């Protein structure tokens, strides 16, 4: 591999490891929960001769837009605390084959039988949309945010408009940095193409999608910025629950107050 690409791999691996530690510390990554992937467009500099000599592992559908792409992906059954401490042993480097219907695991010295996250299909569905429509977003992050999952246990909030009115109204920073709010994905079996496609639809106009009774998927240009959006949403949900637990219905920011925030520049 070219030195420039090797340096990029080291940089992104370190960033994923840092964020994995934050997810664990927040209590959003119980056991093997959560997964992260980073698309490296420089991976297309690799020829087919650079990839593993083993046959490509099949994908459930063809991802033509991602053909030839290189991705860093956390491994299945890995724990975020282990990704943080031993990133090279828990993060894979894969290359989508030139047909887009399979992938190769590129060997790294520390890896043995590690395989990509069970949510790989959803990650690739999202990356394909991002590569075509939002190419500056190369990170996809999934985690189990306790406060946000709890919101979707309340049937009245399992509505995208009501959910966003609640989250954006609780804290000015949320409205400033996530003005489009979140997309909502009704409960579906994880790890399938169906939920991957539903998540893509929810993310077409949002940077964060909330899976009912499960967790969140977020996209961003860097792992740290992607985490920041999730963190802000968790703060808003926490404020809402604190008010409710104190016996009050939170007032939230008014329409005029929210409108005023749109004029701020950061």
C-alpha positions as CSV (number, residue, x, y, z in Angstrom):
1,X,0.0,0.0,0.0
2,X,1.1,3.5,-0.6
3,X,2.6,5.4,2.4
4,X,-0.1,8.1,2.1
5,X,-2.8,5.4,2.5
6,X,-1.0,3.7,5.4
7,X,-0.8,7.1,7.2
8,X,-4.5,7.6,6.6
9,X,-5.3,4.1,8.0
10,X,-3.4,4.8,11.2
11,X,-5.1,8.2,11.6
12,X,-8.6,6.8,11.2
13,X,-7.9,3.7,13.2
14,X,-6.8,5.9,16.1
15,X,-9.9,8.1,15.8
16,X,-12.3,5.1,15.8
17,X,-10.5,3.7,18.8
18,X,-10.9,7.0,20.7
19,X,-14.7,7.2,19.9
20,X,-15.2,3.5,20.8
21,X,-13.8,4.3,24.3
22,X,-16.2,7.3,24.6
23,X,-19.2,5.1,23.6
24,X,-18.2,2.5,26.3
25,X,-17.7,5.1,29.0
26,X,-21.2,6.6,28.2
27,X,-22.8,3.2,28.8
28,X,-24.0,3.0,25.2
29,X,-22.0,-0.1,24.2
30,X,-23.0,-3.0,26.4
31,X,-21.3,-6.3,25.7
32,X,-20.7,-6.3,21.9
33,X,-23.2,-3.5,21.1
34,X,-22.3,-0.9,18.5
35,X,-20.3,-0.8,15.3
36,X,-18.4,1.8,13.3
37,X,-17.2,2.0,9.7
38,X,-15.1,4.5,7.8
39,X,-15.1,4.7,4.0
40,X,-11.6,5.5,2.6
41,X,-12.0,6.7,-1.0
42,X,-8.2,6.4,-1.4
43,X,-8.9,2.7,-1.3
44,X,-9.7,2.8,-4.9
45,X,-6.0,3.4,-5.6
46,X,-5.6,-0.3,-4.7
47,X,-5.6,-2.6,-7.7
48,X,-7.1,-6.1,-7.6
49,X,-3.5,-7.4,-7.2
50,X,-3.3,-5.7,-3.8
51,X,-6.2,-7.5,-2.2
52,X,-6.4,-10.8,-0.6
53,X,-5.9,-13.8,-2.8
54,X,-8.8,-15.6,-1.2
55,X,-12.2,-15.6,-2.9
56,X,-14.5,-12.6,-2.2
57,X,-17.0,-13.1,0.6
58,X,-20.5,-12.6,-0.8
59,X,-22.7,-9.6,0.0
60,X,-26.5,-9.8,0.1
61,X,-26.8,-7.3,-2.8
62,X,-24.6,-5.5,-5.3
63,X,-23.2,-2.2,-4.1
64,X,-22.0,-0.8,-7.5
65,X,-21.2,2.7,-6.2
66,X,-18.9,1.2,-3.6
67,X,-17.0,-1.1,-6.0
68,X,-13.3,-0.9,-5.2
69,X,-13.8,1.1,-2.0
70,X,-11.8,0.5,1.1
71,X,-13.4,0.5,4.5
72,X,-12.4,0.2,8.1
73,X,-15.0,-1.8,10.0
74,X,-15.3,-2.9,13.6
75,X,-15.5,-6.7,13.9
76,X,-18.5,-8.8,14.8
77,X,-18.8,-9.7,18.5
78,X,-16.1,-7.1,19.3
79,X,-16.6,-4.9,22.3
80,X,-16.1,-1.2,22.1
81,X,-13.9,-1.3,25.2
82,X,-11.6,-3.7,23.3
83,X,-11.8,-1.6,20.1
84,X,-10.5,1.3,22.3
85,X,-7.7,-0.7,23.9
86,X,-6.7,-2.9,21.0
87,X,-7.9,-1.3,17.8
88,X,-5.7,-3.3,15.4
89,X,-7.1,-6.6,16.8
90,X,-10.7,-5.5,16.6
91,X,-11.0,-3.3,13.4
92,X,-10.9,-4.9,10.0
93,X,-9.8,-3.4,6.7
94,X,-12.0,-4.6,3.8
95,X,-12.1,-3.9,0.1
96,X,-15.3,-4.1,-1.9
97,X,-14.6,-6.1,-5.0
98,X,-14.7,-4.5,-8.5
99,X,-18.2,-6.0,-9.1
100,X,-19.6,-4.6,-5.9
101,X,-21.1,-7.9,-4.9
102,X,-18.5,-9.2,-2.5
103,X,-15.6,-8.1,-0.3
104,X,-12.1,-9.1,0.6
105,X,-10.6,-8.8,4.1
106,X,-7.1,-7.3,3.7
107,X,-4.6,-9.0,5.9
108,X,-3.1,-7.1,8.8
109,X,-0.5,-8.8,11.1
110,X,-2.7,-8.7,14.2
111,X,-5.8,-10.2,12.6
112,X,-6.8,-13.9,12.5
113,X,-10.4,-14.9,12.0
114,X,-12.1,-11.6,12.6
115,X,-15.2,-10.8,10.4
116,X,-17.0,-7.6,9.9
117,X,-19.9,-6.4,12.1
118,X,-23.2,-8.2,11.6
119,X,-24.7,-4.8,10.6
120,X,-22.3,-4.7,7.6
121,X,-25.3,-4.7,5.2
122,X,-26.8,-1.6,6.8
123,X,-23.4,0.1,6.9
124,X,-22.9,-0.5,3.1
125,X,-26.4,0.6,2.3
126,X,-25.7,3.9,4.1
127,X,-22.2,4.3,2.6
128,X,-23.6,3.8,-0.9
129,X,-26.1,6.6,-0.4
130,X,-23.4,8.9,1.2
131,X,-20.9,8.3,-1.6
132,X,-23.5,9.4,-4.1
133,X,-25.3,12.2,-2.3
134,X,-23.2,13.3,0.7
135,X,-19.5,12.4,-0.1
136,X,-18.1,14.5,2.7
137,X,-19.7,12.0,5.2
138,X,-17.5,9.0,5.3
139,X,-18.3,7.7,8.8
140,X,-21.2,5.5,9.9
141,X,-21.7,4.9,13.6
142,X,-24.2,2.7,15.4
143,X,-24.7,2.7,19.2
144,X,-27.3,2.0,21.9
145,X,-28.0,5.4,23.5
146,X,-30.0,4.6,26.6
147,X,-31.9,7.9,26.7
148,X,-32.8,7.8,23.0
149,X,-33.9,4.2,23.2
150,X,-36.1,5.0,26.2
151,X,-37.8,7.8,24.2
152,X,-39.0,5.2,21.6
153,X,-40.5,3.1,24.3
154,X,-43.1,5.9,24.6
155,X,-45.6,5.3,21.8
156,X,-46.6,8.9,21.5
157,X,-43.0,9.8,20.6
158,X,-42.7,7.1,17.9
159,X,-43.6,9.8,15.4
160,X,-40.8,11.7,13.6
161,X,-42.4,15.1,13.9
162,X,-43.2,14.7,17.7
163,X,-39.8,13.2,18.3
164,X,-37.9,16.1,16.7
165,X,-40.1,18.7,18.4
166,X,-39.1,17.1,21.7
167,X,-35.4,16.7,21.0
168,X,-34.8,20.1,19.3
169,X,-36.8,21.9,21.9
170,X,-34.8,20.7,24.9
171,X,-31.5,22.3,24.3
172,X,-30.3,25.1,22.0
173,X,-27.1,23.3,21.0
174,X,-29.1,20.4,19.5
175,X,-31.1,22.8,17.3
176,X,-28.0,24.6,16.2
177,X,-25.8,21.6,15.3
178,X,-28.6,19.2,14.2
179,X,-31.2,21.5,12.7
180,X,-32.7,18.8,10.6
181,X,-33.3,16.6,13.6
182,X,-33.5,12.8,13.3
183,X,-35.1,10.3,11.0
184,X,-37.2,7.6,12.6
185,X,-37.1,3.9,11.7
186,X,-39.9,1.7,13.0
187,X,-38.8,-1.5,14.7
188,X,-37.4,-4.1,12.3
189,X,-35.1,-7.1,12.5
190,X,-31.5,-5.8,12.6
191,X,-28.8,-7.1,10.3
192,X,-31.1,-7.3,7.2
193,X,-31.2,-5.4,3.9
194,X,-34.7,-4.3,4.7
195,X,-33.7,-2.3,7.8
196,X,-30.6,-1.1,5.9
197,X,-32.8,0.4,3.2
198,X,-35.2,1.8,5.7
199,X,-32.3,3.5,7.5
200,X,-31.0,5.0,4.2
201,X,-34.4,6.5,3.6
202,X,-34.4,8.0,7.1
203,X,-30.9,9.4,6.6
204,X,-31.4,11.0,3.2
205,X,-32.5,14.2,4.9
206,X,-30.9,13.7,8.3
207,X,-27.5,12.9,9.7
208,X,-29.0,10.7,12.5
209,X,-31.6,8.0,12.3
210,X,-33.2,6.6,15.5
211,X,-34.2,2.9,15.4
212,X,-37.3,2.2,17.5
213,X,-36.4,0.3,20.7
214,X,-32.9,-0.3,19.5
215,X,-30.4,2.6,19.0
216,X,-29.1,5.2,16.6
217,X,-27.2,5.3,13.3
218,X,-25.3,8.5,12.6
219,X,-23.1,9.7,9.7
220,X,-20.5,12.4,9.7
221,X,-17.2,13.5,8.1
222,X,-15.1,12.3,11.1
223,X,-15.6,9.9,13.9
224,X,-15.4,12.6,16.6
225,X,-18.0,14.8,14.9
226,X,-20.3,11.9,14.4
227,X,-20.1,11.1,18.1
228,X,-20.8,14.8,19.0
229,X,-24.2,14.7,17.2
230,X,-25.2,11.6,19.1
231,X,-24.0,13.1,22.4
232,X,-26.1,16.2,21.8
233,X,-29.2,14.2,21.2
234,X,-28.6,12.2,24.3
235,X,-28.3,15.4,26.3
236,X,-31.7,16.6,25.0
237,X,-33.3,13.3,25.9
238,X,-31.8,13.4,29.4
239,X,-33.2,16.9,30.0
240,X,-36.6,15.8,28.9
241,X,-36.5,12.8,31.3
242,X,-35.2,14.9,34.2
243,X,-38.1,17.3,33.9
244,X,-40.6,14.4,33.7
245,X,-39.1,12.6,36.6
246,X,-39.4,15.8,38.7
247,X,-43.1,15.8,37.9
248,X,-43.2,18.5,35.2
249,X,-43.9,18.5,31.5
250,X,-40.9,20.3,29.9
251,X,-41.8,23.5,28.2
252,X,-39.2,23.3,25.5
253,X,-38.0,26.2,23.3
254,X,-40.7,28.2,21.6
255,X,-41.0,28.5,17.8
256,X,-39.6,32.0,17.9
257,X,-36.7,30.9,20.1
258,X,-35.9,28.1,17.7
259,X,-36.1,30.5,14.8
260,X,-33.6,32.8,16.5
261,X,-31.1,30.1,16.8
262,X,-31.0,29.6,13.0
263,X,-29.3,33.1,12.8
264,X,-26.4,32.0,14.9
265,X,-23.1,31.2,13.2
266,X,-20.4,28.9,14.6
